[in-house]
Amino acid sequence: MQVKDSTFLITGAASGLGAATAERLVASGARVVLCDLNDSVNAHAQQLGAGAQAVLADITSAEQMQKAVDAAVALGGERGLSGVVHCAGVVSVAKLVDRDGIPADLESYKKTININLVGTFNVMRLAAAAMAKNVPSESGERGVIINTASIAAFDGQVGQCAYSASKAGVVGMSLPAARELSRHAIRVMAIAPGVFETPMMSEIPDEAAQALAAAVPFPKRLGKPDEFAQLAEQIITNAMLNGELIRLDGGIRMQ
């Protein structure tokens, strides 16, 4: 699949990994619909120029995400929606039982699962239905879906039961979704980022961020959002990447 003149829907596009992916794809000649709950996504789309459009939507809402998908299909014209890079999600930390013996809040757990896992499924199903209607490209493809997991799916830390479970679910959906959508010539991939310079990371103390960077074998630093975007672009253009997860983490294994 060629990036140039193709149209992509990017969730979580107001900042971080999603924003960097939108910037890279537009620079490569794509049209993008930037989707986020944060209205700052409007300003970001304006900065990217005529090839970008913003849509405010909640990934857990069927109605709102259908409008985002419809906007991307319309922006794509005759070629429709070519791909999705799904970056929206939340981080949550809660111990099963805290130091006072109080169990973790069940509603908080459900919220994390709903956003990170159910939201991913919602985006996938709606985007896949739209891309299945595309005329195949010269290479025979109709579309590609790239989901964002996390190394926490494999190396979860204390307090990450909800987050790790939600991201493990994203990993677990990749192969069955790729197998199912192969009859529509739609590929499904997942990226598991390690520790990256994102707004989420900026919320932790500098000392903790430095310790995380030092734990990366090489390069000994936090990942840059554009490095995630580079991999997303490579997945889009490499037709043999399908049904798999790629760790993007500098070799770190959390203890």
WOUR-V922620 format. One record per pair of residues at least 24 apart in sequence whose C-alpha atoms are under 7 Angstrom apart, sorted by the first residue. I is the first residue (numbers start at 1). J is the second residue. If there is no record, write none. Layout:
i j
I J
I J
This chain:
i j
1 141
1 236
1 237
1 239
2 237
3 28
3 29
3 30
4 28
4 29
4 30
5 29
5 30
5 31
6 30
6 31
6 76
6 82
7 31
7 32
7 72
7 76
7 81
7 82
7 83
8 32
8 33
8 72
8 81
8 82
8 83
8 84
9 33
9 34
9 72
9 83
9 84
9 85
10 34
10 35
10 84
10 85
10 86
11 35
11 36
11 85
11 86
11 87
11 88
12 36
12 87
12 88
13 41
14 38
14 40
14 41
14 44
16 198
16 199
16 225
17 87
17 225
17 228
17 229
18 87
20 225
20 226
20 229
21 226
21 229
23 48
24 229
26 51
33 72
35 68
59 119
59 122
59 123
60 115
60 118
60 119
60 122
62 122
65 123
66 126
69 127
79 134
80 134
81 130
81 131
82 131
82 142
82 143
82 144
83 143
83 144
83 145
84 144
84 145
84 146
85 145
85 146
85 147
86 146
86 147
86 148
87 147
87 148
89 115
89 116
90 116
91 163
92 160
92 162
92 163
93 159
93 160
94 159
94 160
95 158
95 159
109 162
112 162
112 163
112 166
113 162
113 166
116 166
116 167
117 166
117 167
117 169
117 170
132 184
140 185
141 185
141 186
142 184
142 185
142 186
143 185
143 186
143 187
144 186
144 187
144 188
144 236
145 187
145 188
145 189
146 188
146 189
146 190
147 189
147 190
147 191
148 190
148 191
148 192
149 190
149 191
149 192
150 192
150 193
150 194
151 192
151 193
151 194
151 247
155 253
155 254
171 245
174 243
174 244
175 243
175 244
178 242
178 243
187 242
188 242
188 243
189 242
189 243
189 244
189 245
190 244
190 245
190 246
191 245
191 246
191 247
191 248
192 245
192 246
192 247
192 248
193 247
193 248
193 249
194 248
194 249
195 222
195 223
195 249
196 222
196 223
196 224
196 225
197 222
197 223
197 224
197 225
215 252
216 250
216 251
216 252
217 250
217 251
217 252
218 250
218 251
219 250
